[in-house]
C-alpha cells in the first residue's frame, strides 16, 4: 500500500486567506469539527457561505478523540462541533449557527435575515426546525442495520466502513460508561449519553421502529418538494436568497444520498424538484468546500485503521484493502 500513501502525502489542505495573529494562527475563530460529521458539515458550510475566516481543528472521531480528557474539558458532552471565538466556547450546531448570525461581523452575508417578507421568514424558521428535528445519527447507523431499505451506498459509507461503524455503535454505550468512570467531572453527562445510546439501539435494531423514522423523513421531504414547487427556477428553498434552511437541507440531502436513500426519496423522478435542487446546491462553492471528495475519503479510510479497523473482523480488513485498491485505480486512471 506504499504507493497509496505516497499519493496521499501529496494531498494538501485548503489554504486560508487571512492575516497572521500574535497567537501564531491566522484567525481568532476556531472550529473543533470533523468533515464527516453531519452536524459539523452544517457549521462548516455556513462559515464558508458567510466567508468567515476560521481555523478548523479536526477531531478524529474514528479514534474517539471527542472523549479525550482535553476535549471533555472544552465540551463535557463530548460532542462536535464546538466553536471557539476568543475566550467564548459555543457547542451544538444550532447554537453555533445562531451565534454566527447574531454576534459576528454583520457585514457577512446573512443566512437568517435574508428577507423583509414575514411569510418568507416564517418558512425559513419552519423548514430549519423541521430538518433539524430529524435524528441524523439514527438515520445513518440505522441504514447499516437495515440495508435492504436503501439503495446503493456511496463513499464514505461503503461496506467496510459501514460494518466498522455499526460495530462501534454497538459498543458505544459500554465505552461511554467506562469513560464516565475515568472522567469524574463529566461522569453524569457521559452516563446520560450512555442511556440515550441504549434507547437508540432499540430503534436501530428494530426495523419497524426505524421505518417510523424513515416515514417521518419522507413526510418532511414531501413538504420540501411542495415548497420548491412554489419557487422560481433560480430560487432556493424559501426565496431567491440562500438561507439557513438551505444549509440544513443541503447537508441532509447529501447524507441521504451517501446512504443510498436518494433512490427511496427523490431519485428517478420521484421528487423532481428536490432532485433538481440537489444538483444545483452541489455546485455552490461552500458545499464543495464542506463535503469531502474522493481523495479525502481514501486518506480517511487509510489513516483511521488503528485502532478502529484493527479490532474489526478479518473479513472487514480484507474488504478494506480491496476497496482501497479499487479507489486508488479510480484516482489514477
ZAROSE-315302 format. One record per residue: residue in one letter; x, y, z of N, C-alpha, C in turn. Coordinates in steps of 0.02 Angstrom, whole numbers, padded with zeros to 5 digits, always signed. Each point is the difference from the previous one (the first is absolute). Layout:
<sites>
AXYZXYZXYZ ...
</sites>
This chain:
<sites>
X+00041-00061+00000-00041+00061+00000+00043+00063+00000 X+00067-00007-00008+00043+00058+00005-00015+00051-00055 X-00022-00025-00059-00014+00047-00055-00061+00042+00015 X-00047-00027+00039-00058+00039+00021+00021+00055+00048 X+00042-00018+00050+00023+00049+00049+00040+00055-00034 X+00040-00019-00050+00041+00050-00035-00045+00051-00034 X-00056-00025-00028-00047+00046-00033-00035+00044+00052 X-00020-00030+00055-00037+00038+00051+00043+00054+00032 X+00065-00012+00005+00044+00050+00030+00002+00064-00040 X-00018-00004-00064+00001+00059-00042-00063+00043+00008 X-00051-00029+00032-00062+00037+00009+00011+00058+00049 X-00025+00059-00018+00008+00059+00042-00067+00025+00023 X-00002+00024+00062-00061+00031+00026-00009+00068-00032 X-00061+00023-00010-00012+00066-00029+00031+00055+00043 X+00028+00050-00033+00033+00055+00035-00051+00054+00018 X+00013+00033+00056-00044+00053+00023+00029+00068-00018 X-00041+00044-00025+00023+00066-00021-00013+00051+00055 X+00042-00002+00052-00008+00049+00053+00069+00016+00029 X+00003+00053+00039+00063+00024+00026+00018-00034+00065 X+00064-00005+00013+00023-00035+00060-00011+00042+00062 X-00021-00034+00055-00010+00033+00064+00057-00017+00046 X+00002+00033+00057+00055-00009+00047+00002-00070+00030 X-00056-00036-00001-00001-00067+00030+00028-00053-00047 X+00024+00020-00058+00029-00047-00047-00049-00027-00051 X-00065+00010+00012-00051-00021-00048-00019+00060-00043 X-00038-00014-00053-00020+00052-00045-00069+00028+00016 X-00029-00021+00055-00067+00023+00019-00010-00011+00074 X-00050+00032+00028-00018-00012+00071-00064-00041+00005 X-00021-00029-00056-00060-00043-00002+00021-00071-00016 X-00016-00046+00045+00019-00070-00008-00062-00044+00001 X-00002-00048-00046-00056-00048-00001+00028-00070+00012 X-00018-00029+00057+00018-00070+00014-00053-00043-00035 X+00021-00039-00048-00049-00032-00044+00030-00062-00032 X-00041-00032-00041+00023-00054-00043-00040+00007-00064 X+00034-00003-00057-00033+00012-00064-00049-00056-00018 X-00001-00055+00038-00049-00053-00012-00058+00004+00048 X+00003+00044+00048-00054+00009+00049-00057+00040-00032 X-00060-00027+00003-00059+00033-00029-00009+00070+00029 X+00007+00006+00066-00012+00064+00032+00058+00048-00011 X+00061-00027-00006+00057+00042-00018-00009+00029-00070 X-00026-00041-00045-00008+00022-00069-00046+00060-00006 X-00052+00003+00042-00046+00057-00002+00037+00064+00018 X+00041-00003+00052+00036+00059+00023+00054+00019-00051 X+00035-00050-00025+00052+00013-00050-00029+00035-00061 X-00056-00025-00025-00030+00030-00059-00022+00072+00014 X-00027+00012+00060-00020+00068+00019+00060+00047+00003 X+00055-00024+00028+00061+00041+00005+00026+00017-00070 X+00001-00049-00044+00023+00012-00069-00050+00046-00037 X-00064-00010+00013-00051+00040-00034+00006+00074+00021 X+00017+00011+00064+00005+00068+00026+00070+00030-00009 X+00045-00039-00030+00069+00023-00013+00036+00021+00065 X-00010-00039+00052+00032+00013+00064+00067-00037+00003 X+00052+00037+00016+00066-00032+00008+00000-00039+00066 X+00019-00063-00003+00001-00041+00060+00054-00054-00008 X+00018-00029+00055+00048-00055+00001-00036-00064+00020 X-00007-00049-00046-00030-00064+00019+00050-00043+00039 X-00021-00024+00057+00040-00047+00039-00036-00067-00002 X+00027-00045-00039-00035-00063-00014+00007-00048+00059 X-00057-00024+00025-00003-00048+00054-00010-00069-00031 X+00044-00047+00016-00003-00067-00030-00052-00041+00038 X-00062+00001-00025-00054-00036+00034+00007-00076-00011 X+00039-00022-00051+00009-00072-00010+00042-00030+00057 X+00038+00043+00034+00041-00024+00056-00026+00027+00067 X-00060+00029+00000-00031+00023+00062+00033+00060+00031 X+00031+00043-00041+00035+00058+00028-00049+00048+00034 X-00064-00002-00019-00048+00045+00032-00012-00018+00073 X+00023-00060+00021-00006-00020+00070+00066+00003+00037 X+00051+00029-00030+00064+00008+00034-00007+00053+00054 X+00044-00003+00049-00004+00044+00058+00001+00074-00020 X+00045+00018-00046+00006+00070-00019-00063+00025-00034 X-00033-00044-00040-00061+00023-00035-00059+00003+00048 X-00004-00047+00047-00055+00002+00049+00004+00063+00043 X+00060+00027+00010+00006+00064+00036-00027+00057-00042 X+00005-00007-00067-00027+00050-00045-00076-00006-00005 X-00024-00063-00009-00071-00014-00004-00015-00064+00037 X-00025+00004+00061-00012-00059+00042-00047-00051-00032 X-00038+00020-00050-00045-00047-00034+00037-00044-00050 X+00062+00017-00015+00038-00040-00047-00030+00000-00069 X-00024+00058-00023-00032+00005-00065+00032+00054-00042 X+00000-00012-00065+00021+00051-00048-00061+00018-00043 X+00001+00062-00027+00054+00050+00000-00001+00044+00063 X+00057+00033+00010+00006+00051+00052+00035+00060-00031 X-00028+00058+00010+00030+00062-00027+00034+00037+00058 X+00060+00024-00013+00036+00041+00049+00016+00067-00033 X-00026+00054+00030+00014+00067-00025+00031+00039+00058 X+00064+00015-00006+00037+00029+00055-00007-00047+00061 X-00032+00023+00055-00008-00043+00058-00070-00031+00005 X-00042+00014-00049-00068-00027+00001-00002-00070-00031 X-00034-00046+00034-00008-00069-00024-00074-00011-00015 X-00015-00019-00062-00069-00011-00020-00007-00071-00028 X-00033-00045+00037-00013-00068-00025-00066-00003-00037 X-00012-00056-00034-00064-00015-00032-00009+00039-00065 X-00013-00036-00054-00004+00031-00066-00054+00054-00004 X-00057-00011+00030-00054+00050-00003+00020+00064+00035 X+00030-00006+00059+00023+00059+00036+00056+00036-00038 X+00043-00039-00032+00055+00031-00037-00027+00039-00060 X-00048-00029-00036-00028+00034-00057-00033+00066+00020 X-00034-00001+00057-00031+00062+00026+00054+00050+00020 X+00053-00025+00030+00055+00045+00021+00031+00034-00061 X+00012-00039-00053+00030+00028-00060-00043+00056-00028 X-00066-00009+00006-00046+00048-00028-00007+00062+00043 X+00003-00007+00066-00017+00055+00044+00061+00038+00027 X+00056-00034+00008+00055+00032+00037+00062+00014-00041 X+00008-00030-00058+00058+00015-00040-00014+00058-00047 X+00049+00019-00038-00004+00059-00043-00065+00001-00041 X-00040+00051+00010-00064+00005-00034+00007+00013-00075 X+00061+00016-00022+00011+00010-00071+00005-00066-00038 X+00008-00055+00036+00002-00064-00033-00069-00016-00028 X-00003-00037-00055-00066-00017-00030-00045-00034+00050 X-00062+00025+00009-00046-00031+00049-00027-00067-00026 X-00018-00043+00047-00032-00063-00017-00070-00005+00031 X-00014+00044+00046-00065-00001+00034-00043+00059-00022 X+00024+00061+00011-00038+00060-00019+00012+00016-00073 X-00026-00043-00044+00013+00008-00072-00058+00033-00036 X-00054+00015+00035-00059+00030-00032-00038+00043+00049 X-00036+00049-00027-00044+00043+00041-00071-00027+00001 X-00011-00053-00039-00067-00030-00005-00011-00047+00060 X-00049+00015+00043-00013-00043+00058-00016-00073-00018 X-00033-00010-00057-00017-00068-00021+00063-00039-00017 X+00045+00033-00034+00064-00033-00017+00038-00018+00063 X+00002+00046+00048+00036-00012+00062-00032-00057+00039 X-00066-00004-00001-00034-00055+00034+00017-00067-00033 X+00005-00001-00065+00017-00062-00035+00072-00021+00014 X+00045+00049+00005+00070-00017+00016+00004-00033+00068 X-00034+00030+00049+00000-00029+00067-00033-00069+00000 X-00056-00006-00036-00037-00063-00003+00044-00056-00027 X+00031+00011-00057+00039-00054-00031+00066-00012+00036 X+00027+00052+00030+00059-00011+00040-00016-00047+00058 X-00054+00013+00035-00019-00040+00058-00021-00071-00021 X-00036-00007-00056-00020-00066-00024+00060-00044-00013 X+00050+00028-00034+00059-00040-00019+00045-00012+00060 X+00007+00050+00044+00042-00009+00059-00027-00053+00047 X-00066-00011-00002-00031-00048+00045+00013-00073-00022 X+00022-00009-00061+00013-00068-00024+00064-00028+00032 X-00003-00061+00027+00058-00029+00034+00051-00029-00049 X+00047+00041-00021+00047-00020-00052+00040-00062+00019 X+00020-00005+00063+00040-00058+00022-00039-00065-00005 X-00063+00002+00020-00042-00060-00003-00014-00019-00073 X-00013+00050-00042-00011-00013-00071+00062-00032-00031 X+00058+00026+00018+00063-00026-00029+00014-00071+00022 X+00006-00011+00065+00020-00066+00025-00056-00051-00012 X-00062+00022+00004-00056-00045-00012+00002-00031-00069 X+00025+00038-00049+00005-00026-00068+00051-00057-00005 X+00048-00002+00047+00049-00054+00001-00032-00065+00023 X-00048+00006+00047-00034-00059+00026-00055-00026-00047 X-00026+00045-00043-00054-00019-00044+00016+00021-00072 X+00053-00028-00029+00023+00021-00067-00052-00010-00055 X-00047-00046+00010-00050-00013-00052-00050+00057-00007 X+00001+00047+00047-00046+00056-00004+00027+00059-00041 X+00064-00005-00020+00030+00053-00039+00031-00030-00063 X+00023+00044-00044+00031-00022-00062+00075-00010+00008 X+00037+00021-00050+00073-00010+00000+00034+00056+00039 X+00035-00016+00055+00035+00052+00038+00062+00025-00038 X+00019+00061+00016+00059+00030-00031+00051+00016+00054 X+00059+00022-00021+00051+00020+00047-00026+00058+00044 X+00017+00000+00064+00046-00046+00034-00032-00062+00029 X-00065-00010-00013-00037-00053+00034-00002-00065-00040 X+00058-00019-00027+00005-00064-00035+00004-00056+00051 X-00005-00063-00024-00008-00057+00045+00050-00004+00057 X+00066+00003-00012+00046-00006+00057-00012+00052+00054 X-00011+00062-00021-00011+00055+00047-00066-00011+00037 X-00052-00020-00036-00065-00013+00031+00005-00052+00055 X+00036-00054-00013+00007-00053+00049+00037+00023+00062 X+00053+00039-00011+00039+00026+00057-00041+00048+00041 X-00036+00046-00033-00042+00048+00036-00056-00035+00038 X-00030-00051-00030-00053-00037+00033+00026-00035+00062 X+00059-00030-00006+00031-00034+00057+00017+00050+00055 X+00026+00058-00021+00017+00052+00049-00061+00026+00036 X-00055+00007-00036-00061+00026+00031-00027-00049+00052 X+00007-00065-00014-00025-00051+00047+00039+00002+00066 X+00064+00019-00003+00041+00001+00061+00004+00070+00030 X-00035+00048-00029+00006+00070+00022-00024+00010+00072 X-00055-00033+00019-00027+00008+00067+00050-00024+00052 X+00030-00057-00012+00050-00027+00046+00060+00046+00006 X+00022+00027-00057+00057+00046+00001-00016+00065+00037 X-00061+00024-00008-00020+00062+00035+00000-00010+00076 X-00023-00059+00023+00000-00014+00072+00071-00007+00027 X+00044-00028-00040+00070-00004+00021+00031+00069+00005 X-00015+00042-00050+00026+00068+00001-00028+00041+00058 X-00062-00014+00019-00032+00035+00056+00039-00013+00065 X+00023-00062+00008+00039-00016+00060+00069+00031-00002 X+00027+00009-00060+00067+00028-00006+00000+00076+00002 X-00059+00031-00009-00004+00073-00002-00055+00024+00048 X+00016+00005+00064-00051+00018+00051-00037+00065-00015 X+00035+00050-00028-00031+00064-00014-00056-00006-00052 X+00007-00047-00045-00049-00008-00054-00043-00062+00010 X+00004-00030+00059-00033-00064+00012-00075+00001-00013 X-00035+00049+00028-00073+00001-00007-00021+00008-00072 X+00035+00042-00037-00017+00011-00070+00013-00062-00041 X+00057-00033+00012+00018-00060-00038-00048-00058+00015 X-00021-00006+00063-00047-00053+00018-00068+00014-00033 X-00019+00063-00002-00063+00018-00034+00004-00017-00075 X+00057+00015-00031+00010-00017-00070-00002-00076-00011 X+00026-00037+00048-00002-00074-00005-00072-00025+00002 X-00042+00030+00042-00070-00019+00003-00036+00017-00066 X+00016+00058-00028-00029+00019-00064+00022-00050-00054 X+00063-00020+00003+00026-00048-00048-00037-00067+00005 X-00015-00021+00061-00038-00063+00009-00069+00005-00032 X-00033+00057+00009-00066+00008-00030+00004+00005-00076 X+00054+00031-00023+00010+00006-00072+00009-00069-00032 X+00036-00045+00036+00011-00067-00026-00066-00037-00010 X-00048+00012+00044-00065-00033-00006-00034+00020-00066 X+00011+00062-00021-00029+00023-00063+00040-00027-00059 X+00066+00004+00006+00044-00020-00055-00010-00072-00021 X-00008-00044+00048-00004-00071-00015-00071-00024-00013 X-00049+00043+00009-00070-00018-00011-00023+00031-00066 X-00011-00041-00050-00018+00026-00066-00064+00041+00001 X-00049-00022+00038-00063+00036+00003+00010+00070+00028 X+00041+00006+00053+00014+00066+00029+00040+00043-00047 X+00049-00030-00034+00041+00037-00048-00043+00026-00058 X-00047-00041-00022-00044+00021-00054-00043+00060+00019 X-00017+00005+00063-00038+00059+00023+00040+00064-00012 X+00064-00004+00014+00044+00059-00012+00007+00014-00074 X+00008-00053-00040+00005+00008-00072-00063+00033-00028 X-00057-00019+00027-00063+00029-00022-00006+00074+00019 X+00029+00018+00057+00001+00071+00019+00043+00039-00049 X+00058-00028-00018+00043+00033-00050-00038+00009-00065 X-00037-00052-00019-00039+00002-00062-00052+00056+00003 X-00031+00010+00057-00050+00052+00009+00032+00070-00005 X+00058+00007+00032+00036+00065-00003+00019+00016-00072 X+00025-00050-00036+00021+00012-00069-00060+00014-00046 X-00058-00027+00017-00061+00017-00038-00016+00074+00009 X+00009+00025+00061-00012+00072+00012+00052+00042-00036 X+00062-00024-00002+00053+00035-00036-00016+00003-00074 X-00022-00056-00029-00017-00003-00071-00056+00050-00016 X-00051+00003+00042-00054+00047-00012+00024+00073+00005 X+00045+00013+00046+00027+00067+00007+00041+00020-00061 X+00040-00046-00025+00042+00014-00058-00042+00012-00063 X-00057-00032-00004-00045+00010-00057-00022+00073-00005 X-00004+00034+00057-00024+00069+00001+00054+00050-00020 X+00063-00022-00002+00056+00046-00013+00016+00005-00074 X+00032+00055-00019+00025+00007-00068+00058-00049-00012 X+00016-00012-00062+00052-00049-00017+00067+00017+00031 X+00015+00065+00008+00065+00021+00027-00003+00018+00074 X-00057-00014+00033-00006+00014+00072+00021-00061+00040 X+00003+00011+00066+00019-00054+00045-00061-00024+00039 X+00008-00028+00057-00057-00032+00034-00056+00048+00017 X+00019+00059+00027-00052+00046+00025-00005+00065-00039 X+00053+00018-00036+00000+00062-00038+00058+00000-00048 X+00015+00058-00029+00055+00003-00049+00068+00002+00035 X+00001+00009+00066+00063+00002+00038+00013-00068+00034 X+00062-00018+00002+00020-00062+00034-00002+00012+00075 X-00036-00043+00036-00012+00012+00071+00024-00058+00043 X-00010+00008+00065+00020-00051+00048-00042-00064-00010 X-00060+00007-00027-00040-00059-00016+00033-00039-00056 X+00031+00035-00047+00036-00034-00055+00062-00036+00024 X+00034+00028+00050+00057-00033+00030-00022-00068+00027 X-00053+00000+00038-00025-00062+00030-00022-00050-00054 X-00035+00024-00050-00025-00044-00053+00057-00029-00041 X+00049+00041-00017+00056-00023-00041+00038-00056+00034 X+00014+00008+00064+00038-00051+00037-00042-00063+00010 X-00065+00008+00012-00044-00058+00007-00002-00040-00065 X-00010+00034-00057-00003-00036-00064+00065-00036-00015 X+00056+00032+00017+00064-00032-00012+00007-00064+00041 X-00020+00003+00064+00004-00060+00042-00046-00055-00026 X-00061+00017-00019-00046-00051-00026+00027-00030-00064 X+00031+00041-00042+00030-00024-00062+00057-00049+00014 X+00043+00018+00048+00056-00043+00018-00024-00068+00026 X-00057+00000+00034-00027-00062+00029-00038-00041-00052 X-00009+00027-00060-00039-00035-00050-00074+00011+00006 X-00021+00045+00043-00071+00013+00012-00029+00048-00051 X+00042+00028-00043-00026+00043-00054-00047-00040-00045 X+00016-00064-00010-00042-00042-00043-00069-00010+00030 X-00004+00003+00065-00065-00007+00034-00039+00065+00000 X+00035+00056+00006-00034+00063+00013-00010+00046-00060 X+00048+00004-00047-00010+00049-00053+00027-00020-00069 X+00044-00048-00005+00030-00017-00064-00050-00030-00049 X+00020+00001-00064-00040-00031-00053-00069+00034-00006 X-00001+00066+00012-00061+00038-00011-00051-00004+00056 X+00017-00031+00057-00049-00005+00055-00016+00069+00028 X+00051+00041+00009-00010+00069+00022+00046+00044-00044 X-00023+00019-00059+00043+00035-00048+00026+00067+00025 X-00038+00036+00042+00023+00065+00023+00059-00008+00049 X-00004-00050+00043+00056-00014+00045+00060-00024-00040 X-00012-00042-00049+00054-00026-00042+00037+00057-00035 X-00037+00047-00027+00031+00058-00033+00035+00045+00051 X-00030+00009+00058+00030+00041+00053+00068-00029+00020 X+00003-00065+00010+00061-00033+00022+00056+00010-00052 X-00017-00004-00064+00050+00012-00052+00027+00070+00004 X-00044+00049+00012+00020+00070+00003+00041+00015+00062 X-00021-00025+00058+00034+00018+00062+00070-00030+00002 X+00011-00056-00033+00067-00030-00001+00050+00042-00039 X-00025+00047-00038+00044+00043-00039+00024+00061+00040 X-00030+00012+00057+00020+00057+00041+00070-00011+00028 X+00038+00053+00002+00068-00004+00024+00003-00023+00073 X-00047+00024+00041-00001-00019+00070-00012-00074+00009 X-00043-00029-00042-00014-00071+00003+00062-00040-00019 X+00033+00019-00052+00058-00036-00024+00059+00003+00049 X+00005+00055+00037+00052+00006+00051-00016-00043+00061 X-00065-00010+00013-00022-00036+00060+00003-00075-00008 X-00024-00026-00056-00008-00073-00009+00065-00030-00025 X+00028-00049+00036+00063-00031-00020-00006-00034-00068 X+00054+00005-00040+00001-00033-00065+00034-00068+00004 X+00007-00032-00057+00027-00068-00003+00070-00006+00031 X+00048+00045-00016+00066-00007+00031-00002+00003+00077 X-00044+00043+00027-00006+00006+00073-00031-00064+00029 X-00048-00029-00036-00030-00063+00022+00053-00054+00007 X+00043-00006-00051+00051-00052+00001+00049+00012+00057 X+00019+00063+00010+00047+00016+00054-00031-00015+00068 X-00065+00016+00009-00033-00014+00063-00001-00075+00015 X-00019-00039-00051-00004-00072+00011+00067-00030+00017 X+00052+00024-00034+00067-00027+00011+00029+00020+00068 X-00006+00065+00017+00033+00024+00060-00038-00017+00063 X-00064-00019-00005-00039-00015+00060+00000-00074+00016 X+00044-00040-00031-00001-00072+00013+00014-00017+00072 X+00055+00021+00031+00008-00016+00071-00028+00058+00041 X-00041-00015+00053-00018-00067+00021-00067-00024-00027 X-00035+00042-00038-00069-00017-00016-00005-00061-00045 X+00046-00007-00048-00005-00055-00046+00033-00064+00026 X+00051+00009+00040+00035-00058+00027-00046-00045+00039 X-00047+00030+00036-00044-00038+00043-00057-00033-00039 X-00006+00014-00064-00054-00028-00038+00015-00069-00025 X-00051-00034-00024+00009-00068-00025+00048+00000-00059 X+00033-00058-00009+00050-00006-00053-00029+00014-00068 X-00062-00021-00012-00031+00010-00065-00007+00073-00017 X-00012+00041+00052-00006+00072-00011+00067+00029-00022 X+00054-00022+00032+00066+00024-00018+00018-00018-00072 X-00017-00062-00020+00013-00022-00068-00040+00043-00049 X-00064+00011+00016-00042+00041-00043+00027+00071-00005 X+00028+00026+00055+00027+00067+00001+00058+00006-00049 X+00045-00049-00001+00057+00002-00045-00024-00002-00072 X-00048-00044-00015-00027-00005-00067-00032+00066-00021 X-00038+00029+00046-00034+00063-00015+00050+00056-00014 X+00053+00005+00041+00050+00051-00010+00036-00008-00067 X+00014-00062-00018+00033-00012-00064-00045+00023-00057 X-00064-00015+00006-00048+00020-00052-00005+00077-00005 X-00004+00033+00058-00006+00072+00002+00062+00033-00029 X+00059-00028+00016+00062+00030-00025+00003-00005-00076 X-00024-00055-00028-00002-00007-00072-00044+00054-00031 X-00055+00016+00033-00045+00052-00025+00035+00068+00001 X+00045+00010+00047+00034+00064+00006+00052+00010-00055 X+00032-00054-00022+00056+00008-00046-00016-00020-00072 X-00059-00031-00011-00019-00018-00069-00064+00035-00021 
</sites>
